[in-house]
């Protein structure tokens, strides 16, 4: 029987309200009024129970397609106003369902007529104008290419004179071509341990067009795989926002209506694409990617491992907040095209149910700004997670410091740091690292806890000499002096230090 553990919901759902399910044999059902969720792989299984009150769930994201969700569970989510999103790791939206506004036939009829009365052209110009402005900012501020940024700005200036949707589409395509060409030579940094293990085409962003499909689908490099997955999240949020505003996500104003695609959702997400791009670009410019987060399919398709896909799925709340005002703008423009008496038009407007902008205006408060998510900080040497202000983990810090000392000694800039001295120091570092790795906490006396060391051993060490401490545990006198001053050494030294001050056992 596979091991399983039950998680209380406060630990399962983040502050953003996103809960991600992943693995095989996923089950979503209702039991005794609770939403019961099972996910995981092999022995790593978990069970989550959510009550109908104070659950904090806004988005239930399922990554994969092995499992089931019952109709009663769908009803439970609908009653609680939570959305359900089903994705795959290749950047494709499989299913989306969420809260919808009461159906307004006039609004949907006006949406269907937008292509014929010029409203679609006006909306498309505004959406692409905002997209080009975002791309210009990314190129100018993050890629420092003012020439391409100026070219994108000229494309944007040409939008007001566009007289057809085909012309708008052409301007958007020309801007995108210049934009992605600037990305081509962006270097992708990897930890030193992974540098020789990744394919050469993973070390540059390269082309946005995949050689596998001659389109962005089926990415062949990690940054493109990140973009595809995040675009899938953005598309699902755009679809939910359109439905929440009472619009039909399948009837677009710019994208051509095709089967199996939510064209309006694709329109709405155009404005927010540069925000996603900026997030990924900031990631690859400031943090190394890890080979353990990606794997290559037999056909060359680069895919995300489950852990990374789950972390990215938790950014859904950010993209939801960014696309909300765009959906409200489109709904308001379509609503304004409905013919009605002037008195009714003056009294009634479209509800801003996503941002609550109207209510905030009445109360005199602004819509809060949206903060972009931050990538995880990892070690430049081995790729392990480190603290926000750290560059390397403790082990790699020692290796880097040793390497620098060797370089300084070879250059002859520091007296006394001969190659022999550096080699001896490096051997000492390795000796202590091996001792830390080999230490078994089970061999520590039961009485010698951290509290006992702080209260009984540490004060007595202040009376011992640094030389005695150094000889007892085999360290330098400088380090022994720090211990005398109150620094707590590794637990493997506690027993020897307790014996040094005469505290071998406590009655």
ZIKAVEN-V843527 format. One record per pair of residues at least 12 apart in sequence whose C-alpha atoms are under 10 Angstrom apart, sorted by the first residue. I is the first residue (numbers start at 1). J is the second residue. Records with the same first field share a line. If there is no record, write none. Layout:
I: J, J
This chain:
1: 42, 43
2: 41, 42, 43, 44, 45
3: 42, 43, 44, 45, 46
4: 38, 39, 40, 42, 43, 44, 45, 46, 47
5: 38, 44, 45, 46, 47, 48
6: 37, 38, 45, 46, 47, 48, 49
7: 46, 47, 48, 49, 50
8: 47, 48, 49, 50, 55
9: 48, 49, 50, 51, 54, 55, 56, 57
10: 50, 54, 55, 56, 57
11: 48
12: 47, 48, 49, 50, 55, 57
13: 48, 50, 55, 56, 57, 58, 59, 60, 314
14: 56, 57, 314
15: 56, 57, 58, 314, 317
16: 56, 57, 58, 59, 314, 315, 316, 317, 318
17: 55, 56, 57, 58, 59, 60, 82, 314, 316, 317
18: 56, 57, 58, 59, 60, 61, 82, 83, 313, 314, 315, 316, 317
19: 56, 57, 58, 59, 60, 61, 62, 84, 310, 313, 314
20: 39, 59, 60, 61, 62, 63, 85, 86, 309, 310, 311, 312, 313, 314
21: 37, 38, 39, 40, 46, 60, 61, 62, 63, 64, 86, 310, 313
22: 38, 39, 40, 41, 45, 61, 62, 63, 64, 65, 66, 67, 306, 307, 309, 310
23: 38, 39, 40, 41, 42, 44, 45, 62, 63, 64, 65, 66, 67, 306
24: 38, 39, 40, 41, 42, 45, 63, 64, 65, 66, 67
25: 38, 39, 40, 41, 42, 45, 64, 65, 66, 67, 68
26: 38, 39, 40, 41, 45, 62, 63, 64, 65, 66, 67, 68, 69
27: 39, 47, 66, 67, 68, 69, 70, 73
28: 48, 62, 67, 68, 69, 70, 71, 72, 73, 74
29: 49, 68, 69, 70, 71, 72, 73, 74, 76
30: 49, 50, 51, 69, 70, 71, 72, 73, 74, 75, 76
31: 49, 50, 51, 72, 73
32: 51
33: 49, 50, 51, 52, 73, 76
34: 48, 49, 50, 51, 52, 53, 73, 76
35: 48, 49, 50, 51, 52, 55, 72, 73, 74, 76, 77
36: 48, 49, 50, 51, 73
37: 49, 50, 69, 73
38: 67
39: 62, 66, 67
52: 76, 77, 79, 80
53: 80
55: 80
56: 80, 82
57: 77, 80, 81, 82, 83
58: 77, 80, 81, 82, 83, 84, 98, 317
59: 77, 81, 82, 83, 84, 85, 98, 237, 313, 314, 316, 317
60: 77, 82, 83, 84, 85, 86, 98, 313
61: 83, 84, 85, 86, 87, 96, 233, 310, 313, 314, 316
62: 84, 85, 86, 87, 88, 94, 95, 310, 313
63: 85, 86, 87, 88, 89, 93, 94, 306, 309, 310, 313
64: 86, 87, 88, 89, 94, 306
65: 86, 87, 88, 94
74: 97, 98
77: 97, 98, 99
78: 97, 98, 99, 100
79: 99
80: 98, 99
81: 98, 99, 100
82: 97, 98, 99
83: 96, 97, 98, 99, 100, 236, 237, 240
84: 96, 97, 98, 99, 236, 240
85: 97, 98, 233, 236, 237, 240
86: 232, 233, 236
87: 229, 232, 233, 236, 309, 313
88: 229, 232, 303, 304, 309
89: 225, 226, 228, 229, 230, 232, 302, 303, 304, 305, 306, 308, 309, 310
90: 217, 218, 219, 225, 226, 228, 229, 232, 301, 302, 303, 304, 309
91: 216, 217, 218, 219, 224, 225, 226, 227, 228, 229, 230, 231, 232, 233, 235, 303, 304
92: 217, 218, 228, 229, 230, 231, 232, 233, 235, 236
93: 229, 231, 232, 233, 234, 235, 236, 261
94: 232, 236, 260
95: 236
96: 235, 236, 237, 239, 240
97: 236, 239, 240, 243
98: 237, 239, 240, 241, 243, 244
99: 240, 241, 243, 244, 245
100: 240, 241, 242, 243, 244, 245, 246, 247
101: 241, 242, 243, 244, 245, 246, 247, 351, 353
102: 243, 244, 245, 246
103: 243, 244, 245, 246, 247, 248
104: 245, 246, 247
105: 246, 247
106: 334, 335, 338, 339
107: 245, 246, 247, 248, 331, 332, 334, 335, 336, 337, 338, 350
108: 246, 247, 248, 251, 331, 334, 335
109: 247, 248, 334, 335, 338
110: 247, 331, 333, 334, 335, 336, 337, 338, 339
111: 247, 248, 251, 252, 253, 330, 331, 333, 334, 335, 337, 338
112: 247, 248, 251, 252, 253, 334
113: 253, 334, 337, 338
114: 251, 252, 253, 333, 334, 337
115: 165, 251, 252, 253, 254
117: 337
118: 163, 164, 165, 337
119: 253, 330, 333, 334, 336, 337
120: 164, 165, 252, 253, 254, 330, 333, 334
121: 162, 163, 164, 165, 166, 167, 168, 253, 254
122: 160, 162, 163, 164, 165, 253, 333
123: 253, 254, 267, 329, 330, 333, 334
124: 159, 164, 165, 168, 169, 252, 253, 254, 255, 267, 268, 270, 330
125: 156, 159, 160, 161, 162, 163, 164, 165, 167, 168, 169, 172, 254
126: 156, 159, 160, 271, 329, 330
127: 254, 267, 268, 269, 270, 271, 272, 326, 329, 330
128: 156, 159, 168, 169, 171, 172, 175, 254, 267, 268, 270, 271
129: 153, 155, 156, 157, 158, 159, 160, 168, 171, 172, 270, 271
130: 156, 270, 271, 272, 274
131: 156, 172, 175, 176, 269, 270, 271, 272, 273, 274, 275
132: 149, 152, 153, 154, 155, 156, 157, 171, 172, 175, 176, 179, 270, 271, 274
133: 149, 152, 153, 155, 156, 271, 274
134: 152, 271, 272, 273, 274, 275, 277, 278
135: 149, 152, 153, 175, 176, 178, 179, 180, 271, 273, 274, 275, 277, 278
136: 148, 149, 150, 151, 152, 153, 156, 175, 179, 274
137: 149, 152, 153, 274, 278
138: 179, 274, 275, 277, 278, 281, 282
139: 152, 178, 179, 180, 182, 183, 274, 278
142: 278, 281, 282, 285
143: 182, 183, 186, 281, 285
144: 182
145: 182
148: 175, 178, 179, 181, 182
149: 175, 178, 179, 182
151: 174, 175, 178, 179
152: 171, 172, 174, 175, 176, 177, 178, 179
153: 175
154: 171, 175
155: 168, 170, 171, 172, 173, 174, 175
156: 168, 171, 172, 175
158: 171
159: 171, 172
165: 253, 254, 255
166: 254
168: 254
169: 254, 255
177: 208
180: 205, 206, 207, 208, 209
181: 206, 207, 208
182: 205, 206, 207
183: 204, 205, 206, 207, 208, 281
184: 204, 205, 206, 207, 208
185: 203, 204, 205, 206, 207
186: 203, 204, 205, 206, 281, 284, 285
187: 202, 203, 204, 205, 206, 284, 285
188: 201, 202, 203, 204, 205, 206, 221, 222, 223, 281, 283, 284, 285, 286, 287, 288, 289
189: 202, 203, 204, 283, 284, 285, 286, 287, 288, 289, 290, 380
190: 202, 203, 284, 287, 288, 289, 290, 291, 379, 380, 381, 382, 383
191: 287, 288, 289, 290, 291, 378, 379, 380, 381, 382, 383, 384, 392
192: 288, 379, 380, 381, 382, 383
193: 290, 291, 380, 381, 382, 383
194: 288, 289, 290, 291, 292, 380, 381, 382, 383
195: 290, 291, 381
197: 291
198: 290, 291, 295
199: 221, 296
200: 221
201: 220, 221, 222
202: 220, 221, 222, 223, 224, 291, 302
203: 221, 222, 223
204: 221, 222, 223
205: 221, 222, 223, 224, 281, 284
206: 220, 221, 223, 224
207: 219, 220, 221, 224
208: 220, 221, 223, 224, 227
209: 224
210: 224, 301
211: 300, 301
212: 299, 300, 301
213: 301
216: 228
217: 301
218: 299, 300, 301, 302, 303
219: 296, 300, 301, 302, 303
220: 296, 297, 299, 300, 301, 302, 303
221: 294, 295, 296, 300, 301, 302, 303
222: 289, 290, 291, 293, 294, 295, 296, 301, 302, 303, 304
223: 277, 280, 281, 283, 284, 289, 302
224: 280, 302, 303
225: 294, 301, 302, 303, 304
226: 276, 277, 280, 294, 302, 303, 304, 308, 309, 312
227: 273, 276, 277, 279, 280, 281
228: 303
229: 303, 304, 309, 312, 313
230: 273, 276, 277, 279, 280, 309, 312, 313, 315, 316, 319
231: 266, 269, 270, 272, 273, 276, 277, 319
232: 269, 313, 316
233: 312, 313, 314, 315, 316, 317, 319, 320
234: 265, 266, 268, 269, 270, 272, 273, 276, 315, 316, 317, 318, 319, 320, 322, 323
235: 262, 263, 264, 265, 266, 267, 268, 269, 270, 272, 273, 319, 320, 323
236: 262, 265, 266, 269, 316, 319, 320
237: 265, 268, 269, 316, 317, 318, 319, 320, 321, 322, 323, 324
238: 262, 264, 265, 266, 267, 268, 269, 270, 272, 319, 320, 322, 323, 324, 326, 327
239: 262, 263, 264, 265, 266, 267, 268, 269, 323, 327
240: 265, 320, 323, 324, 327
241: 265, 268, 320, 321, 323, 324, 325, 326, 327, 328, 353, 354
242: 262, 264, 265, 268, 323, 324, 326, 327, 328, 330, 331, 354
243: 265, 327
244: 324, 327, 328, 353, 354
245: 324, 327, 328, 330, 331, 332, 350, 351, 352, 353, 354
246: 331, 350, 351
247: 264, 327, 330, 331, 334
248: 262, 263, 264, 265
249: 261, 262, 263, 264, 265, 266, 267, 268
250: 262, 263, 264, 265, 266
251: 263, 264, 265, 267
252: 264, 265, 266, 267, 268
253: 266, 267, 268, 330
254: 266, 267, 268
255: 267
264: 327, 330
265: 323, 327
267: 326, 327, 330
268: 323, 324, 325, 326, 327, 328, 329, 330
269: 319, 322, 323, 326, 327
270: 323, 326
271: 322, 323, 326
272: 319, 320, 322, 323, 326
273: 319, 323
275: 319, 322, 372
276: 318, 319, 372, 373
278: 372
279: 372, 373, 374, 375
280: 374, 375
282: 374, 375
283: 374, 375, 376, 377
284: 375
286: 375, 377
287: 375, 376, 377, 378, 379, 380, 383, 391
288: 376, 377, 378, 379, 380, 381, 382, 383
289: 376, 377, 378, 380, 383
290: 378, 379, 380, 382, 383, 384
291: 305, 383
292: 304, 305, 307, 308, 383
293: 305, 306, 307, 308, 309
294: 306, 307, 308, 309
311: 375, 376
312: 373, 375
314: 373
315: 372, 373, 374
317: 370, 373
318: 370, 371, 372, 373
319: 370, 372, 373
320: 354, 370
321: 354, 355, 368, 369, 370, 371
322: 355, 369, 370, 371, 372
323: 354, 355
324: 352, 353, 354, 355, 356
325: 352, 353, 354, 355, 356, 357, 367
327: 352, 354, 355
328: 350, 351, 352, 353, 354, 355, 357
329: 350, 352
331: 350, 351, 352
332: 349, 350, 351, 352
333: 350
334: 350
335: 349, 350
336: 349, 350
355: 367, 368
376: 388
377: 389, 390, 391, 392
378: 390, 391, 392, 393
379: 391, 392, 393, 394, 395, 396, 397
380: 392, 393, 396, 397
381: 393, 395, 396, 397, 399, 400
382: 395, 396
395: 429, 430, 433
398: 426, 429, 430, 433
399: 426, 429, 430
401: 426
402: 422, 423, 425, 426, 429
403: 422, 426
404: 422
405: 417, 418, 419, 421, 422, 423, 425, 426
406: 418, 419, 420, 421, 422, 423, 426
407: 419, 422
408: 422
409: 421, 422
428: 474, 475
432: 474, 475
435: 492
436: 490, 491, 492
438: 492
439: 490, 491, 492
440: 491, 492
441: 491, 492
443: 492, 495
444: 491, 492, 493, 494, 495
445: 494, 495, 504, 505
446: 505, 506
447: 504, 505, 506, 507
448: 491, 494, 495, 498, 503, 504, 505, 506
449: 491, 494
450: 488, 491, 494
452: 506
453: 488, 491, 494, 495, 497, 498
454: 486, 487, 488
456: 498, 501, 503, 506
457: 494, 495, 497, 498, 499, 500, 501, 502, 503
458: 483, 484, 485, 486, 487, 488, 494, 497, 498, 501
459: 484, 485, 486, 501
460: 484, 497, 498, 500, 501, 502, 503
461: 480, 481, 483, 484, 485, 486, 497, 498, 500, 501
462: 481, 483, 484, 485, 486, 501
463: 484, 501
464: 480, 481, 484, 497, 500, 501
465: 477, 480, 481, 484
466: 478, 479, 480, 481, 482, 483, 484
467: 480, 481
468: 480, 497, 500
469: 481, 483, 484, 496, 497, 500, 501
470: 483
472: 493, 496, 497, 499, 500
473: 492, 493, 494, 495, 496, 497, 500
474: 493
